[in-house]
Amino acid sequence: MIGIDLIKVERMKRLMERFNDKALQKFLNPSEIKLIKNHKTASGFWAAKEACSKALGTGIGSECSFHDIEISKTLKGAPVITLSEKIVKKFSIEDVSLSITHDGDYAIAVVAIQRV
């Protein structure tokens, strides 16, 4: 299953200016917040979580929350996505892959999920 999401980085910039850390806490856990360098990075993480929920076929909501999806980075800086045990079991997830890119005013993420 594949999910994709696109966000205009200006939208995240306004959200962060208006709500400061509370904006990030809504969709990121503390370890993810430490990785955020600016509104562009935050936009990429938002797009990644939205793309993942779309690949699951649920969207963000009662079946899968932002906090069921965690983004981290490898030592070389590549994004890695980890799903909560609840999600892994519920959807029989075997593997998840993530790619995030930024181009001009946009952040884009693609997530591919392989089920057992």
C-alpha positions in Angstrom: 0.0 0.0 0.0 1.2 3.5 -0.8 0.3 6.8 0.6 1.5 10.3 -0.4 1.0 13.8 1.1 1.9 17.3 0.1 1.9 20.4 2.4 2.7 24.0 1.7 5.5 24.9 4.2 4.0 28.3 4.7 1.0 26.6 6.4 3.3 25.0 9.0 5.2 28.2 9.4 2.0 30.1 10.4 0.9 27.3 12.7 4.2 27.3 14.5 4.2 31.1 14.8 0.7 31.1 16.2 1.0 28.2 18.6 4.7 27.7 19.2 5.6 24.3 20.7 2.0 23.4 21.2 1.7 23.2 17.4 4.4 20.5 17.2 3.1 18.6 20.3 -0.2 18.1 18.5 1.5 15.7 16.0 5.0 15.0 17.2 6.4 13.2 20.3 9.3 14.7 22.3 12.0 12.8 20.4 10.6 13.9 17.1 10.4 17.6 18.2 14.2 17.4 19.0 14.8 16.7 15.2 12.8 19.7 14.0 15.1 22.4 12.7 12.5 24.7 11.3 9.0 24.9 9.7 10.3 23.1 6.6 11.4 20.0 8.6 8.1 20.1 10.6 6.2 20.2 7.3 8.1 17.1 6.1 7.2 15.2 9.3 3.5 16.2 9.0 3.4 15.0 5.4 5.1 11.7 6.4 2.5 11.0 9.0 -0.4 11.9 6.7 1.1 9.8 3.9 1.4 6.8 6.3 -2.2 7.1 7.5 -3.3 7.2 3.9 -1.2 4.1 3.1 -3.0 2.4 6.0 -6.3 3.4 4.4 -7.5 5.2 7.6 -6.3 8.7 7.5 -5.5 10.4 10.9 -8.3 9.7 13.3 -9.6 7.1 15.8 -7.9 4.1 14.1 -4.5 5.8 13.7 -3.4 8.9 15.5 -0.4 11.1 14.8 1.3 9.6 17.8 0.9 6.0 16.5 3.5 7.0 13.8 7.0 8.0 14.8 9.7 9.6 12.6 13.4 9.2 13.3 16.6 9.6 11.3 19.5 7.3 10.5 23.0 8.3 11.3 23.2 9.6 7.7 20.0 11.6 8.1 17.6 9.5 6.2 14.1 9.5 7.6 12.8 6.3 9.2 9.2 5.6 10.1 8.1 3.3 13.0 4.5 2.4 13.8 3.1 1.6 17.2 2.6 -2.0 18.2 -1.1 -1.5 18.1 -1.0 -0.4 14.4 1.5 -3.1 13.4 -0.8 -5.8 14.9 -4.1 -4.3 13.7 -3.0 -4.0 10.1 -0.5 -6.9 9.9 2.4 -4.7 9.0 5.7 -6.3 7.9 7.7 -3.3 6.6 7.3 0.4 6.2 9.4 2.7 3.9 9.4 6.5 3.9 10.8 9.2 1.6 10.5 12.9 2.3 11.4 15.7 -0.1 11.2 19.5 -0.2 10.9 21.7 -3.3 10.3 25.4 -3.0 7.1 26.0 -1.1 6.2 22.4 -0.6 7.1 19.3 1.5 6.2 15.9 0.0 6.3 12.5 1.6 5.6 9.0 0.3 5.1 5.9 2.5 5.0 2.3 1.3 3.6 -0.3 3.6 4.1 -4.1 3.2 1.6 -6.3 4.9 2.2 -9.9 6.0 
